[in-house]
Amino acid sequence: MSVTTLDPFGFSETDVNKKPRNTGEKFGNAVHLKSKDFAIRNLLLVRRNKPLDTIRLKESERIIRAQRYISRVRITPIVIPNSKDSIDLDVRVVDSWSFIPRFSGSTSRSSIDIQERNFLGFGHNWRNRFVNRFSDGENAYFTSYSVPNIKNSFVQTTISYQNDLNNFYGKSFNIERPFYSPLTKWAGGIYVDEQFRQDSIPDATNNYELKNFKYHSEDLWLGHAFKIFDDRSEEEITTNLVLSGRFLNIGFSESPAVAFDPADYFSDEQQYLVGIGITSRQFVEDKFLFNYGIVEDVAVGKIYGITFGQQQKNDRMRTYAGFRLAHGDYYRIGFLCANFEGGSFFRRGAMEQSALTLTVNYFTPLIPLGNWSLRQFFKPQLILGFNRVDSYGDRLTLNESSLFLGDYGAGVVSPNPSGISGFNAPLVGTSKFIVNFQTQSYSPWQLIGFRLNPFFSYSGGLLGNGISDMINSKLYSKIGAGIIISNDYLVFSSFQISFAYYSNLPAGAANPFQTNSFETTDFRLESFDFGKPRTIIYK
């Protein structure tokens, strides 16, 4: 097996004769450090002197393509003259530009954010952020170092530390081997962290005050995938029965007083969960989704799973039971996927903290318009809560960031998966409906490698305490338009020049007119991964 890694500018994974032509491409390549051969070899599922498995070959291409520091890859079998039972493999990889500096400043503070997604060509991700506040000279910093794959084991390791301008901090360590492929048999992980943070929560009179939260968590899980069918078709080979178990421990050393948390929601907790499910996962190569003209892998398949276990909290033991049903595929009308989940705690025969969620993802086939192309994206989400705890932490929000609402363990620090981009208001409820719609064009325009693609978007949300209250509530919406700017060679997220209007904002919320308020994010397509057991996502 031969591995050829190429600099990001002017090279092709298919045309060996294509070379950089202009000074800009040559200069960019000169200051870029290419991926090391071993970093690519560690991602291959095929082995020397072993029978060639075409599904493993296809999966190897997909896994390499999934790395943010790689833009394109092609693996080509090569016939060996006079050999009846052997072939060579030529792996040709084109890097992305991986060094990402960001600078920002205002009259009150300045910040610098430097990220290298392919540190020393090893494929490691190292990110550092520094913020200075002018008024008192206080500094904040964040650092994170990730190793995505240790010695072809696909074990991922991340260590991070942050300290904000008010001396609140977070530190974490995560080592995990996910079900990175439908061919994976063993998965598991260990996550530990300590967090000291602050958030604004209300008391019984709806008076908001900043309160401290200091806690640690330990999150351990292990899973195994069992083959169900004999190796006949790709769908049968990639269909598995998954059995997994998880232990989550949370310990608080500082939390809000009774006046702000009468239910003692922010308290010590232990969860013991088991997941059993059948998952079938394949990938379809597509283009012109979230990138311009680059192959993107869209997961299709199905999940039928159940999760059950127990929770020990506030000197009470409760049973948990939940289910998950998901199905997604390409049809004549486009890609359609639905994910339906339900879950509840049970104590003394009564249901507590119950929820139902339904998420649908749809996008049309690529619509040609002369030299242009167009897609429509549509994503409705419904979350219904029943018998929720009387606590601010057990409520839903429409905000882009849900901040701290009692989520723990690995992978919970992320944007709200069912929020409105750029929306920030002190509104909470137990049920909500969100719909996101985007018309995305793909234009022939480009400027020094940057693609300029106009878009129009709409997001709307209903939020209430109960189904009837939600249906009769105000419709909070965002209407946006602008240009998404992406680059074929760079790893950073697409960004945009945009204008957005937010209607029906409550008193005290931000300006209803915003420009360039957020980076572009995709519609978070379903991965069909049934791995670490969890309770139903409710935020």
C-alpha positions in Angstrom: 0.0 0.0 0.0 1.4 3.3 -1.0 0.2 6.6 0.5 0.6 10.0 -1.2 -0.3 13.1 0.8 -0.7 16.3 -1.2 -0.7 19.9 -0.2 -4.1 21.7 -0.3 -3.6 24.0 -3.2 -3.5 23.0 -6.9 -3.4 19.3 -6.5 -6.0 16.6 -7.4 -6.7 13.2 -5.9 -7.6 11.9 -9.4 -5.3 13.7 -11.8 -1.6 13.0 -11.1 -0.5 15.6 -13.6 -2.3 18.5 -12.0 0.1 20.9 -10.3 0.0 24.3 -8.6 0.2 27.0 -11.2 0.1 30.5 -9.6 2.3 32.1 -6.9 -0.5 32.1 -4.3 -1.0 28.3 -4.5 2.7 27.6 -4.4 3.2 29.9 -1.4 0.3 28.4 0.5 1.7 24.9 -0.1 5.2 26.0 1.0 4.1 27.1 4.4 1.7 24.1 4.9 2.9 20.9 6.7 1.4 17.9 5.0 -0.2 15.0 6.7 2.2 12.3 7.7 1.9 8.9 6.0 1.2 7.1 9.3 -1.7 9.5 10.1 -3.4 8.2 6.9 -2.4 4.6 7.3 -3.8 4.6 10.8 -7.3 5.3 9.3 -7.3 2.3 6.9 -9.4 -0.7 7.7 -7.7 -2.9 5.0 -4.5 -4.8 5.9 -1.4 -6.0 4.0 -1.4 -9.6 2.9 -5.1 -10.0 3.7 -8.1 -10.7 1.4 -9.4 -7.5 -0.1 -12.8 -6.5 1.3 -14.5 -3.9 -0.9 -16.8 -2.7 2.0 -13.7 -2.1 4.2 -12.1 -0.3 1.3 -15.1 1.9 0.9 -15.3 2.5 4.6 -11.6 3.5 4.7 -12.2 6.2 2.1 -15.2 7.5 4.1 -13.3 7.5 7.4 -10.4 9.4 5.8 -12.8 11.9 4.2 -14.5 12.5 7.6 -11.3 14.0 9.0 -11.5 17.8 9.0 -7.9 18.2 7.8 -8.6 16.1 4.6 -10.6 17.5 1.7 -10.5 14.7 -0.8 -9.3 11.1 -1.0 -9.2 8.3 -3.5 -8.0 4.7 -3.0 -7.2 2.8 -6.2 -6.5 -0.9 -6.6 -3.6 -1.5 -8.9 -3.0 -4.8 -10.8 0.4 -6.4 -10.2 1.9 -7.9 -13.4 2.3 -11.7 -13.2 0.4 -11.9 -9.9 -2.7 -14.0 -9.7 -3.8 -13.3 -6.1 -2.5 -9.9 -5.1 -3.0 -6.2 -5.9 -1.5 -3.0 -4.7 -3.5 -0.1 -3.2 -2.7 3.5 -4.0 -4.0 6.0 -1.4 -4.0 9.5 -2.7 -5.0 12.2 -0.2 -5.4 16.0 -0.6 -5.0 18.0 2.6 -7.1 20.9 3.8 -5.4 24.1 5.1 -5.6 23.4 8.8 -4.2 26.5 10.6 -7.1 28.7 11.7 -6.4 32.1 13.4 -9.3 34.2 14.6 -9.1 37.7 16.0 -11.8 39.9 17.5 -12.0 43.1 19.5 -14.3 45.7 21.0 -14.1 48.7 23.2 -14.1 46.4 26.3 -12.1 43.4 25.3 -9.9 41.6 22.7 -9.5 38.0 21.9 -7.3 35.7 19.8 -8.3 32.1 18.9 -5.7 29.8 17.2 -6.6 26.3 16.1 -4.4 23.8 14.3 -6.5 20.8 13.1 -3.5 18.9 11.8 -0.7 19.6 14.3 2.7 18.6 12.9 0.9 16.6 10.3 -0.2 14.1 12.9 -3.9 14.7 12.5 -4.0 16.1 16.1 -6.3 19.1 16.9 -4.8 21.8 19.2 -6.9 24.8 20.0 -6.0 27.9 22.1 -8.0 31.0 23.0 -7.0 34.0 24.9 -9.2 36.9 26.0 -8.2 40.2 27.7 -10.7 42.5 29.5 -9.5 46.1 29.4 -11.3 47.5 32.4 -9.4 45.4 35.0 -6.8 43.6 33.0 -8.4 40.1 33.7 -7.4 37.3 31.3 -9.3 34.3 30.2 -7.9 31.3 28.3 -8.9 28.0 26.9 -6.8 25.1 25.6 -7.8 21.7 24.2 -5.7 19.0 22.6 -7.2 16.0 20.8 -5.7 12.9 19.4 -8.3 11.4 17.1 -6.7 8.0 16.6 -4.1 6.1 18.5 -2.2 3.5 16.5 -5.1 2.4 14.3 -7.1 1.7 17.4 -9.6 4.5 16.6 -9.3 5.5 20.3 -9.9 9.2 20.6 -8.3 11.2 23.4 -9.1 14.8 24.4 -7.9 16.9 27.3 -9.1 20.5 27.9 -8.9 23.3 30.4 -10.5 26.7 30.5 -10.6 29.7 32.9 -13.0 32.6 32.2 -12.8 36.3 33.0 -14.5 35.8 36.3 -12.2 32.9 37.4 -14.7 30.2 36.7 -13.1 27.1 35.2 -13.6 23.7 33.5 -11.2 20.8 33.1 -11.9 17.5 31.4 -10.3 14.3 30.1 -12.0 12.0 27.6 -10.8 8.8 26.1 -13.3 7.0 23.8 -13.6 4.5 21.1 -16.9 5.1 19.4 -18.8 3.0 16.9 -16.8 4.8 14.2 -18.0 2.4 11.5 -20.8 -0.1 11.1 -18.0 -2.7 11.0 -16.9 -1.8 14.6 -17.4 -4.5 17.2 -16.2 -2.9 20.4 -16.7 0.6 21.7 -16.5 2.4 25.0 -15.1 5.4 26.9 -14.1 7.0 30.1 -14.8 10.7 30.8 -13.9 12.7 33.9 -14.4 16.5 34.5 -14.6 19.2 37.1 -16.7 22.3 36.4 -17.1 25.6 38.3 -19.5 27.8 36.4 -22.1 30.5 36.9 -25.6 30.9 35.4 -28.6 33.1 36.0 -31.7 31.3 37.3 -35.0 32.6 38.8 -36.6 32.1 42.2 -40.3 31.6 42.9 -41.0 35.3 42.1 -39.2 35.0 38.8 -36.3 37.2 40.1 -33.1 36.1 38.3 -29.8 36.0 40.1 -26.4 34.6 39.2 -25.6 31.4 41.0 -22.6 29.2 41.2 -22.5 25.5 40.2 -19.5 23.4 41.1 -19.4 19.7 40.4 -17.5 16.8 39.0 -18.6 13.9 36.9 -17.4 10.5 35.9 -18.9 8.8 32.8 -18.0 5.2 31.8 -19.5 3.1 29.1 -18.8 -0.1 27.1 -20.6 -1.5 24.1 -20.4 -4.5 21.7 -22.0 -5.0 18.3 -23.1 -8.5 17.3 -23.6 -9.6 13.7 -27.1 -10.7 12.9 -26.9 -11.9 9.3 -24.4 -13.9 7.3 -22.2 -11.8 5.0 -24.4 -11.6 2.0 -25.2 -7.9 1.1 -23.8 -4.6 2.3 -27.0 -3.9 4.3 -26.8 -7.2 6.1 -23.1 -6.8 6.8 -23.7 -3.4 8.3 -26.7 -4.5 10.4 -25.9 -5.2 14.1 -27.4 -6.0 17.4 -25.8 -3.5 19.9 -25.6 -4.1 23.6 -24.1 -1.4 25.8 -23.9 -0.3 29.4 -23.1 3.0 31.2 -22.4 4.4 34.6 -22.6 8.1 35.2 -21.7 9.7 38.6 -22.2 13.4 39.4 -21.1 15.1 42.6 -21.9 18.7 43.6 -19.9 20.7 46.0 -21.7 24.0 45.3 -25.2 24.6 44.0 -28.1 27.1 44.4 -29.9 27.6 47.7 -33.4 26.2 48.3 -35.0 29.5 47.2 -33.7 29.1 43.7 -33.7 25.3 43.6 -36.6 24.0 45.8 -36.6 20.6 44.2 -32.9 20.1 44.7 -32.5 19.4 41.0 -28.8 20.3 41.0 -27.6 17.6 43.3 -25.6 14.4 43.4 -26.7 11.6 41.1 -25.8 8.2 39.8 -27.2 6.6 36.6 -26.9 2.9 35.6 -28.1 2.4 32.0 -28.3 -0.5 29.5 -29.0 -0.1 25.8 -30.2 -2.8 23.4 -30.9 -2.1 19.8 -30.7 -3.1 16.2 -29.0 -0.6 14.0 -28.4 -0.7 10.2 -26.1 2.0 8.9 -24.8 2.7 5.3 -23.5 5.8 3.7 -24.4 7.5 0.4 -21.9 9.8 -1.4 -23.5 13.1 -2.3 -22.3 16.6 -3.2 -23.5 20.2 -2.8 -24.9 19.8 0.7 -22.8 21.7 3.3 -19.8 22.0 1.0 -19.3 23.0 -2.6 -18.6 20.1 -5.0 -16.8 18.0 -2.4 -18.0 14.4 -1.7 -20.0 14.3 1.5 -21.1 11.0 3.1 -24.8 10.9 4.2 -25.8 8.2 6.6 -28.9 6.1 5.8 -30.4 3.3 7.7 -32.5 2.5 10.7 -32.5 2.1 14.5 -34.8 0.1 16.8 -33.6 0.5 20.3 -34.6 0.5 24.0 -32.8 1.9 27.0 -33.5 1.0 30.6 -31.8 1.4 34.0 -31.9 3.2 37.3 -31.1 6.6 38.8 -30.1 7.3 42.4 -30.8 10.9 43.4 -31.9 12.8 46.5 -32.1 9.5 48.4 -34.6 8.1 45.9 -34.2 5.2 43.4 -36.1 5.5 40.2 -36.3 3.2 37.2 -35.8 4.6 33.6 -37.2 3.2 30.4 -37.0 4.7 26.9 -37.2 3.8 23.2 -35.8 5.1 20.0 -37.0 4.5 16.4 -35.2 6.1 13.4 -35.3 5.6 9.7 -33.7 7.5 6.8 -33.0 7.0 3.1 -33.0 8.7 -0.3 -36.2 8.7 -2.3 -37.3 10.3 -5.6 -38.4 13.4 -3.7 -35.0 13.7 -1.9 -33.5 12.6 1.4 -36.0 12.0 4.3 -35.2 10.9 7.8 -37.3 10.7 11.0 -36.2 10.1 14.6 -38.8 9.3 17.2 -37.9 8.9 20.9 -39.7 8.5 24.2 -38.5 8.1 27.8 -39.6 8.4 31.4 -38.6 7.7 34.9 -40.8 5.6 37.1 -41.3 5.7 40.8 -43.9 3.8 42.8 -45.8 3.1 39.6 -46.0 6.8 38.6 -44.3 8.4 35.5 -41.9 11.2 36.2 -39.9 13.5 33.9 -41.4 11.9 30.8 -40.8 13.2 27.3 -41.5 12.5 23.6 -39.4 13.9 20.8 -39.8 13.8 17.0 -37.2 15.1 14.6 -37.6 15.1 10.8 -34.8 15.9 8.3 -35.5 16.5 4.6 -33.7 18.0 1.7 -34.6 18.0 -2.0 -32.5 16.6 -4.8 -30.1 19.1 -6.4 -32.2 21.4 -8.6 -30.3 22.8 -11.6 -30.9 26.4 -12.6 -28.6 27.1 -15.5 -25.0 27.5 -14.1 -26.5 27.5 -10.6 -27.9 24.8 -8.4 -30.4 24.9 -5.6 -31.5 22.8 -2.6 -34.3 23.1 -0.1 -33.7 22.0 3.5 -36.5 21.4 6.0 -36.3 20.3 9.6 -39.2 20.3 12.1 -38.7 19.3 15.7 -41.3 18.5 18.4 -40.5 18.0 22.1 -43.3 17.2 24.6 -42.6 17.1 28.3 -44.9 15.6 31.0 -44.6 15.6 34.8 -41.4 17.6 34.7 -39.6 18.6 37.9 -40.5 22.1 39.2 -37.0 23.5 38.5 -35.5 25.9 36.0 -33.0 23.2 35.1 -35.7 20.9 33.9 -37.1 23.3 31.3 -36.8 23.8 27.5 -35.6 26.9 25.8 -35.6 28.3 22.3 -32.1 29.8 22.7 -29.3 28.8 20.4 -27.3 27.9 23.5 -29.1 26.2 26.4 -26.2 27.1 28.8 -26.4 24.9 31.9 -29.6 23.0 32.3 -28.4 20.0 34.2 -26.7 18.0 31.4 -23.6 16.0 32.4 -21.0 13.7 30.9 -19.1 13.6 27.7 -20.4 15.5 24.7 -23.0 17.6 26.4 -21.3 21.0 25.9 -22.7 21.9 22.5 -25.2 24.3 20.9 -28.9 23.5 21.6 -29.9 20.9 18.9 -33.4 22.3 18.9 -32.9 26.1 19.2 -33.1 29.1 17.0 -29.8 30.4 15.7 -28.9 33.7 17.3 -31.9 33.7 19.6 -31.4 34.6 23.3 -34.3 35.3 25.6 -35.2 34.2 29.2 -38.1 32.0 28.0 -38.6 28.4 29.3 -41.4 25.8 29.0 -42.0 22.1 29.1 -43.0 21.6 25.4 -41.9 23.2 22.2 -42.0 23.0 18.4 -39.2 24.3 16.2 -39.1 24.4 12.4 -36.1 25.4 10.3 -36.3 26.0 6.5 -33.4 27.0 4.3 -33.2 27.7 0.5 -29.5 27.2 -0.3 -28.1 28.1 -3.7 -24.7 27.0 -5.1 -23.4 29.6 -7.5 -20.6 29.5 -10.1 -19.0 32.6 -8.4 -15.7 32.3 -6.7 -12.9 34.6 -5.6 -9.4 33.2 -4.9 -10.9 29.9 -4.0 -13.8 31.3 -1.9 -17.3 30.3 -3.0 -20.2 32.8 -2.6 -23.5 31.1 -2.2 -26.7 33.2 -1.4 -29.3 31.7 0.9 -32.6 32.4 2.5 -33.6 30.9 5.9 -36.6 30.9 8.3 -36.8 29.5 11.8 -39.9 29.5 14.0 -40.6 28.3 17.5 -43.5 27.7 19.9 -42.8 27.3 23.6 -45.3 26.6 26.4 -46.1 24.7 29.6 -48.1 21.9 28.1 -49.3 21.1 24.6 -52.3 23.5 24.7 -50.2 26.3 26.1 -47.6 25.7 23.4 -50.1 25.7 20.6 -51.6 29.0 21.8 -48.2 30.7 22.5 -46.5 33.4 20.5 -44.6 32.4 17.4 -41.0 33.4 17.8 -39.3 33.5 14.5 -36.1 34.5 12.6 -36.0 35.5 9.0 -32.5 35.6 7.5 -30.8 36.1 4.2 -27.2 36.5 3.1 -24.2 34.8 1.4 -22.5 31.7 2.7 -18.7 31.9 2.1 -16.9 28.6 1.9 -13.5 27.5 0.7 -12.6 24.2 -1.0 -9.2 24.0 0.7 -9.8 25.3 4.3 -11.1 23.2 7.2 -12.9 26.0 9.1 -16.7 26.2 9.1 -18.3 28.2 6.4 -19.1 31.7 7.5 -21.6 34.2 6.2 -22.4 37.8 5.5 -26.0 37.8 6.7 -28.9 39.8 7.9 -31.5 38.5 10.3 -34.8 39.8 11.8 -36.3 38.3 15.0 -40.0 38.9 15.6 -42.0 38.9 18.9 -38.9 39.2 21.1 -39.8 39.6 24.8 -39.0 42.8 26.7 -35.3 43.1 27.5 -34.1 40.9 24.7 -31.4 41.9 22.2 -31.9 44.0 19.1 -34.3 42.3 16.7 -32.0 43.1 13.8 -28.7 41.3 13.7 -25.9 41.0 11.1 -23.3 38.3 11.0 -24.4 37.1 14.3 -23.5 33.5 13.9 -21.4 31.0 11.9 -23.2 28.7 9.5 -24.1 25.3 11.0 -25.6 22.3 9.1 -28.9 20.7 9.8 -27.3 18.0 12.0 -28.2 14.9 9.9 -28.9 11.6 11.8 -25.8 9.4 12.2 -27.7 6.2 13.0 -25.2 5.5 15.8 -26.7 3.6 18.7 -23.8 3.6 21.1 -23.6 5.0 24.6 -26.9 4.6 26.5 -28.5 7.9 27.5 -31.8 9.3 28.8 -33.9 11.2 26.3 -32.4 14.5 25.3 -34.5 17.3 26.7 -33.2 20.9 26.4 
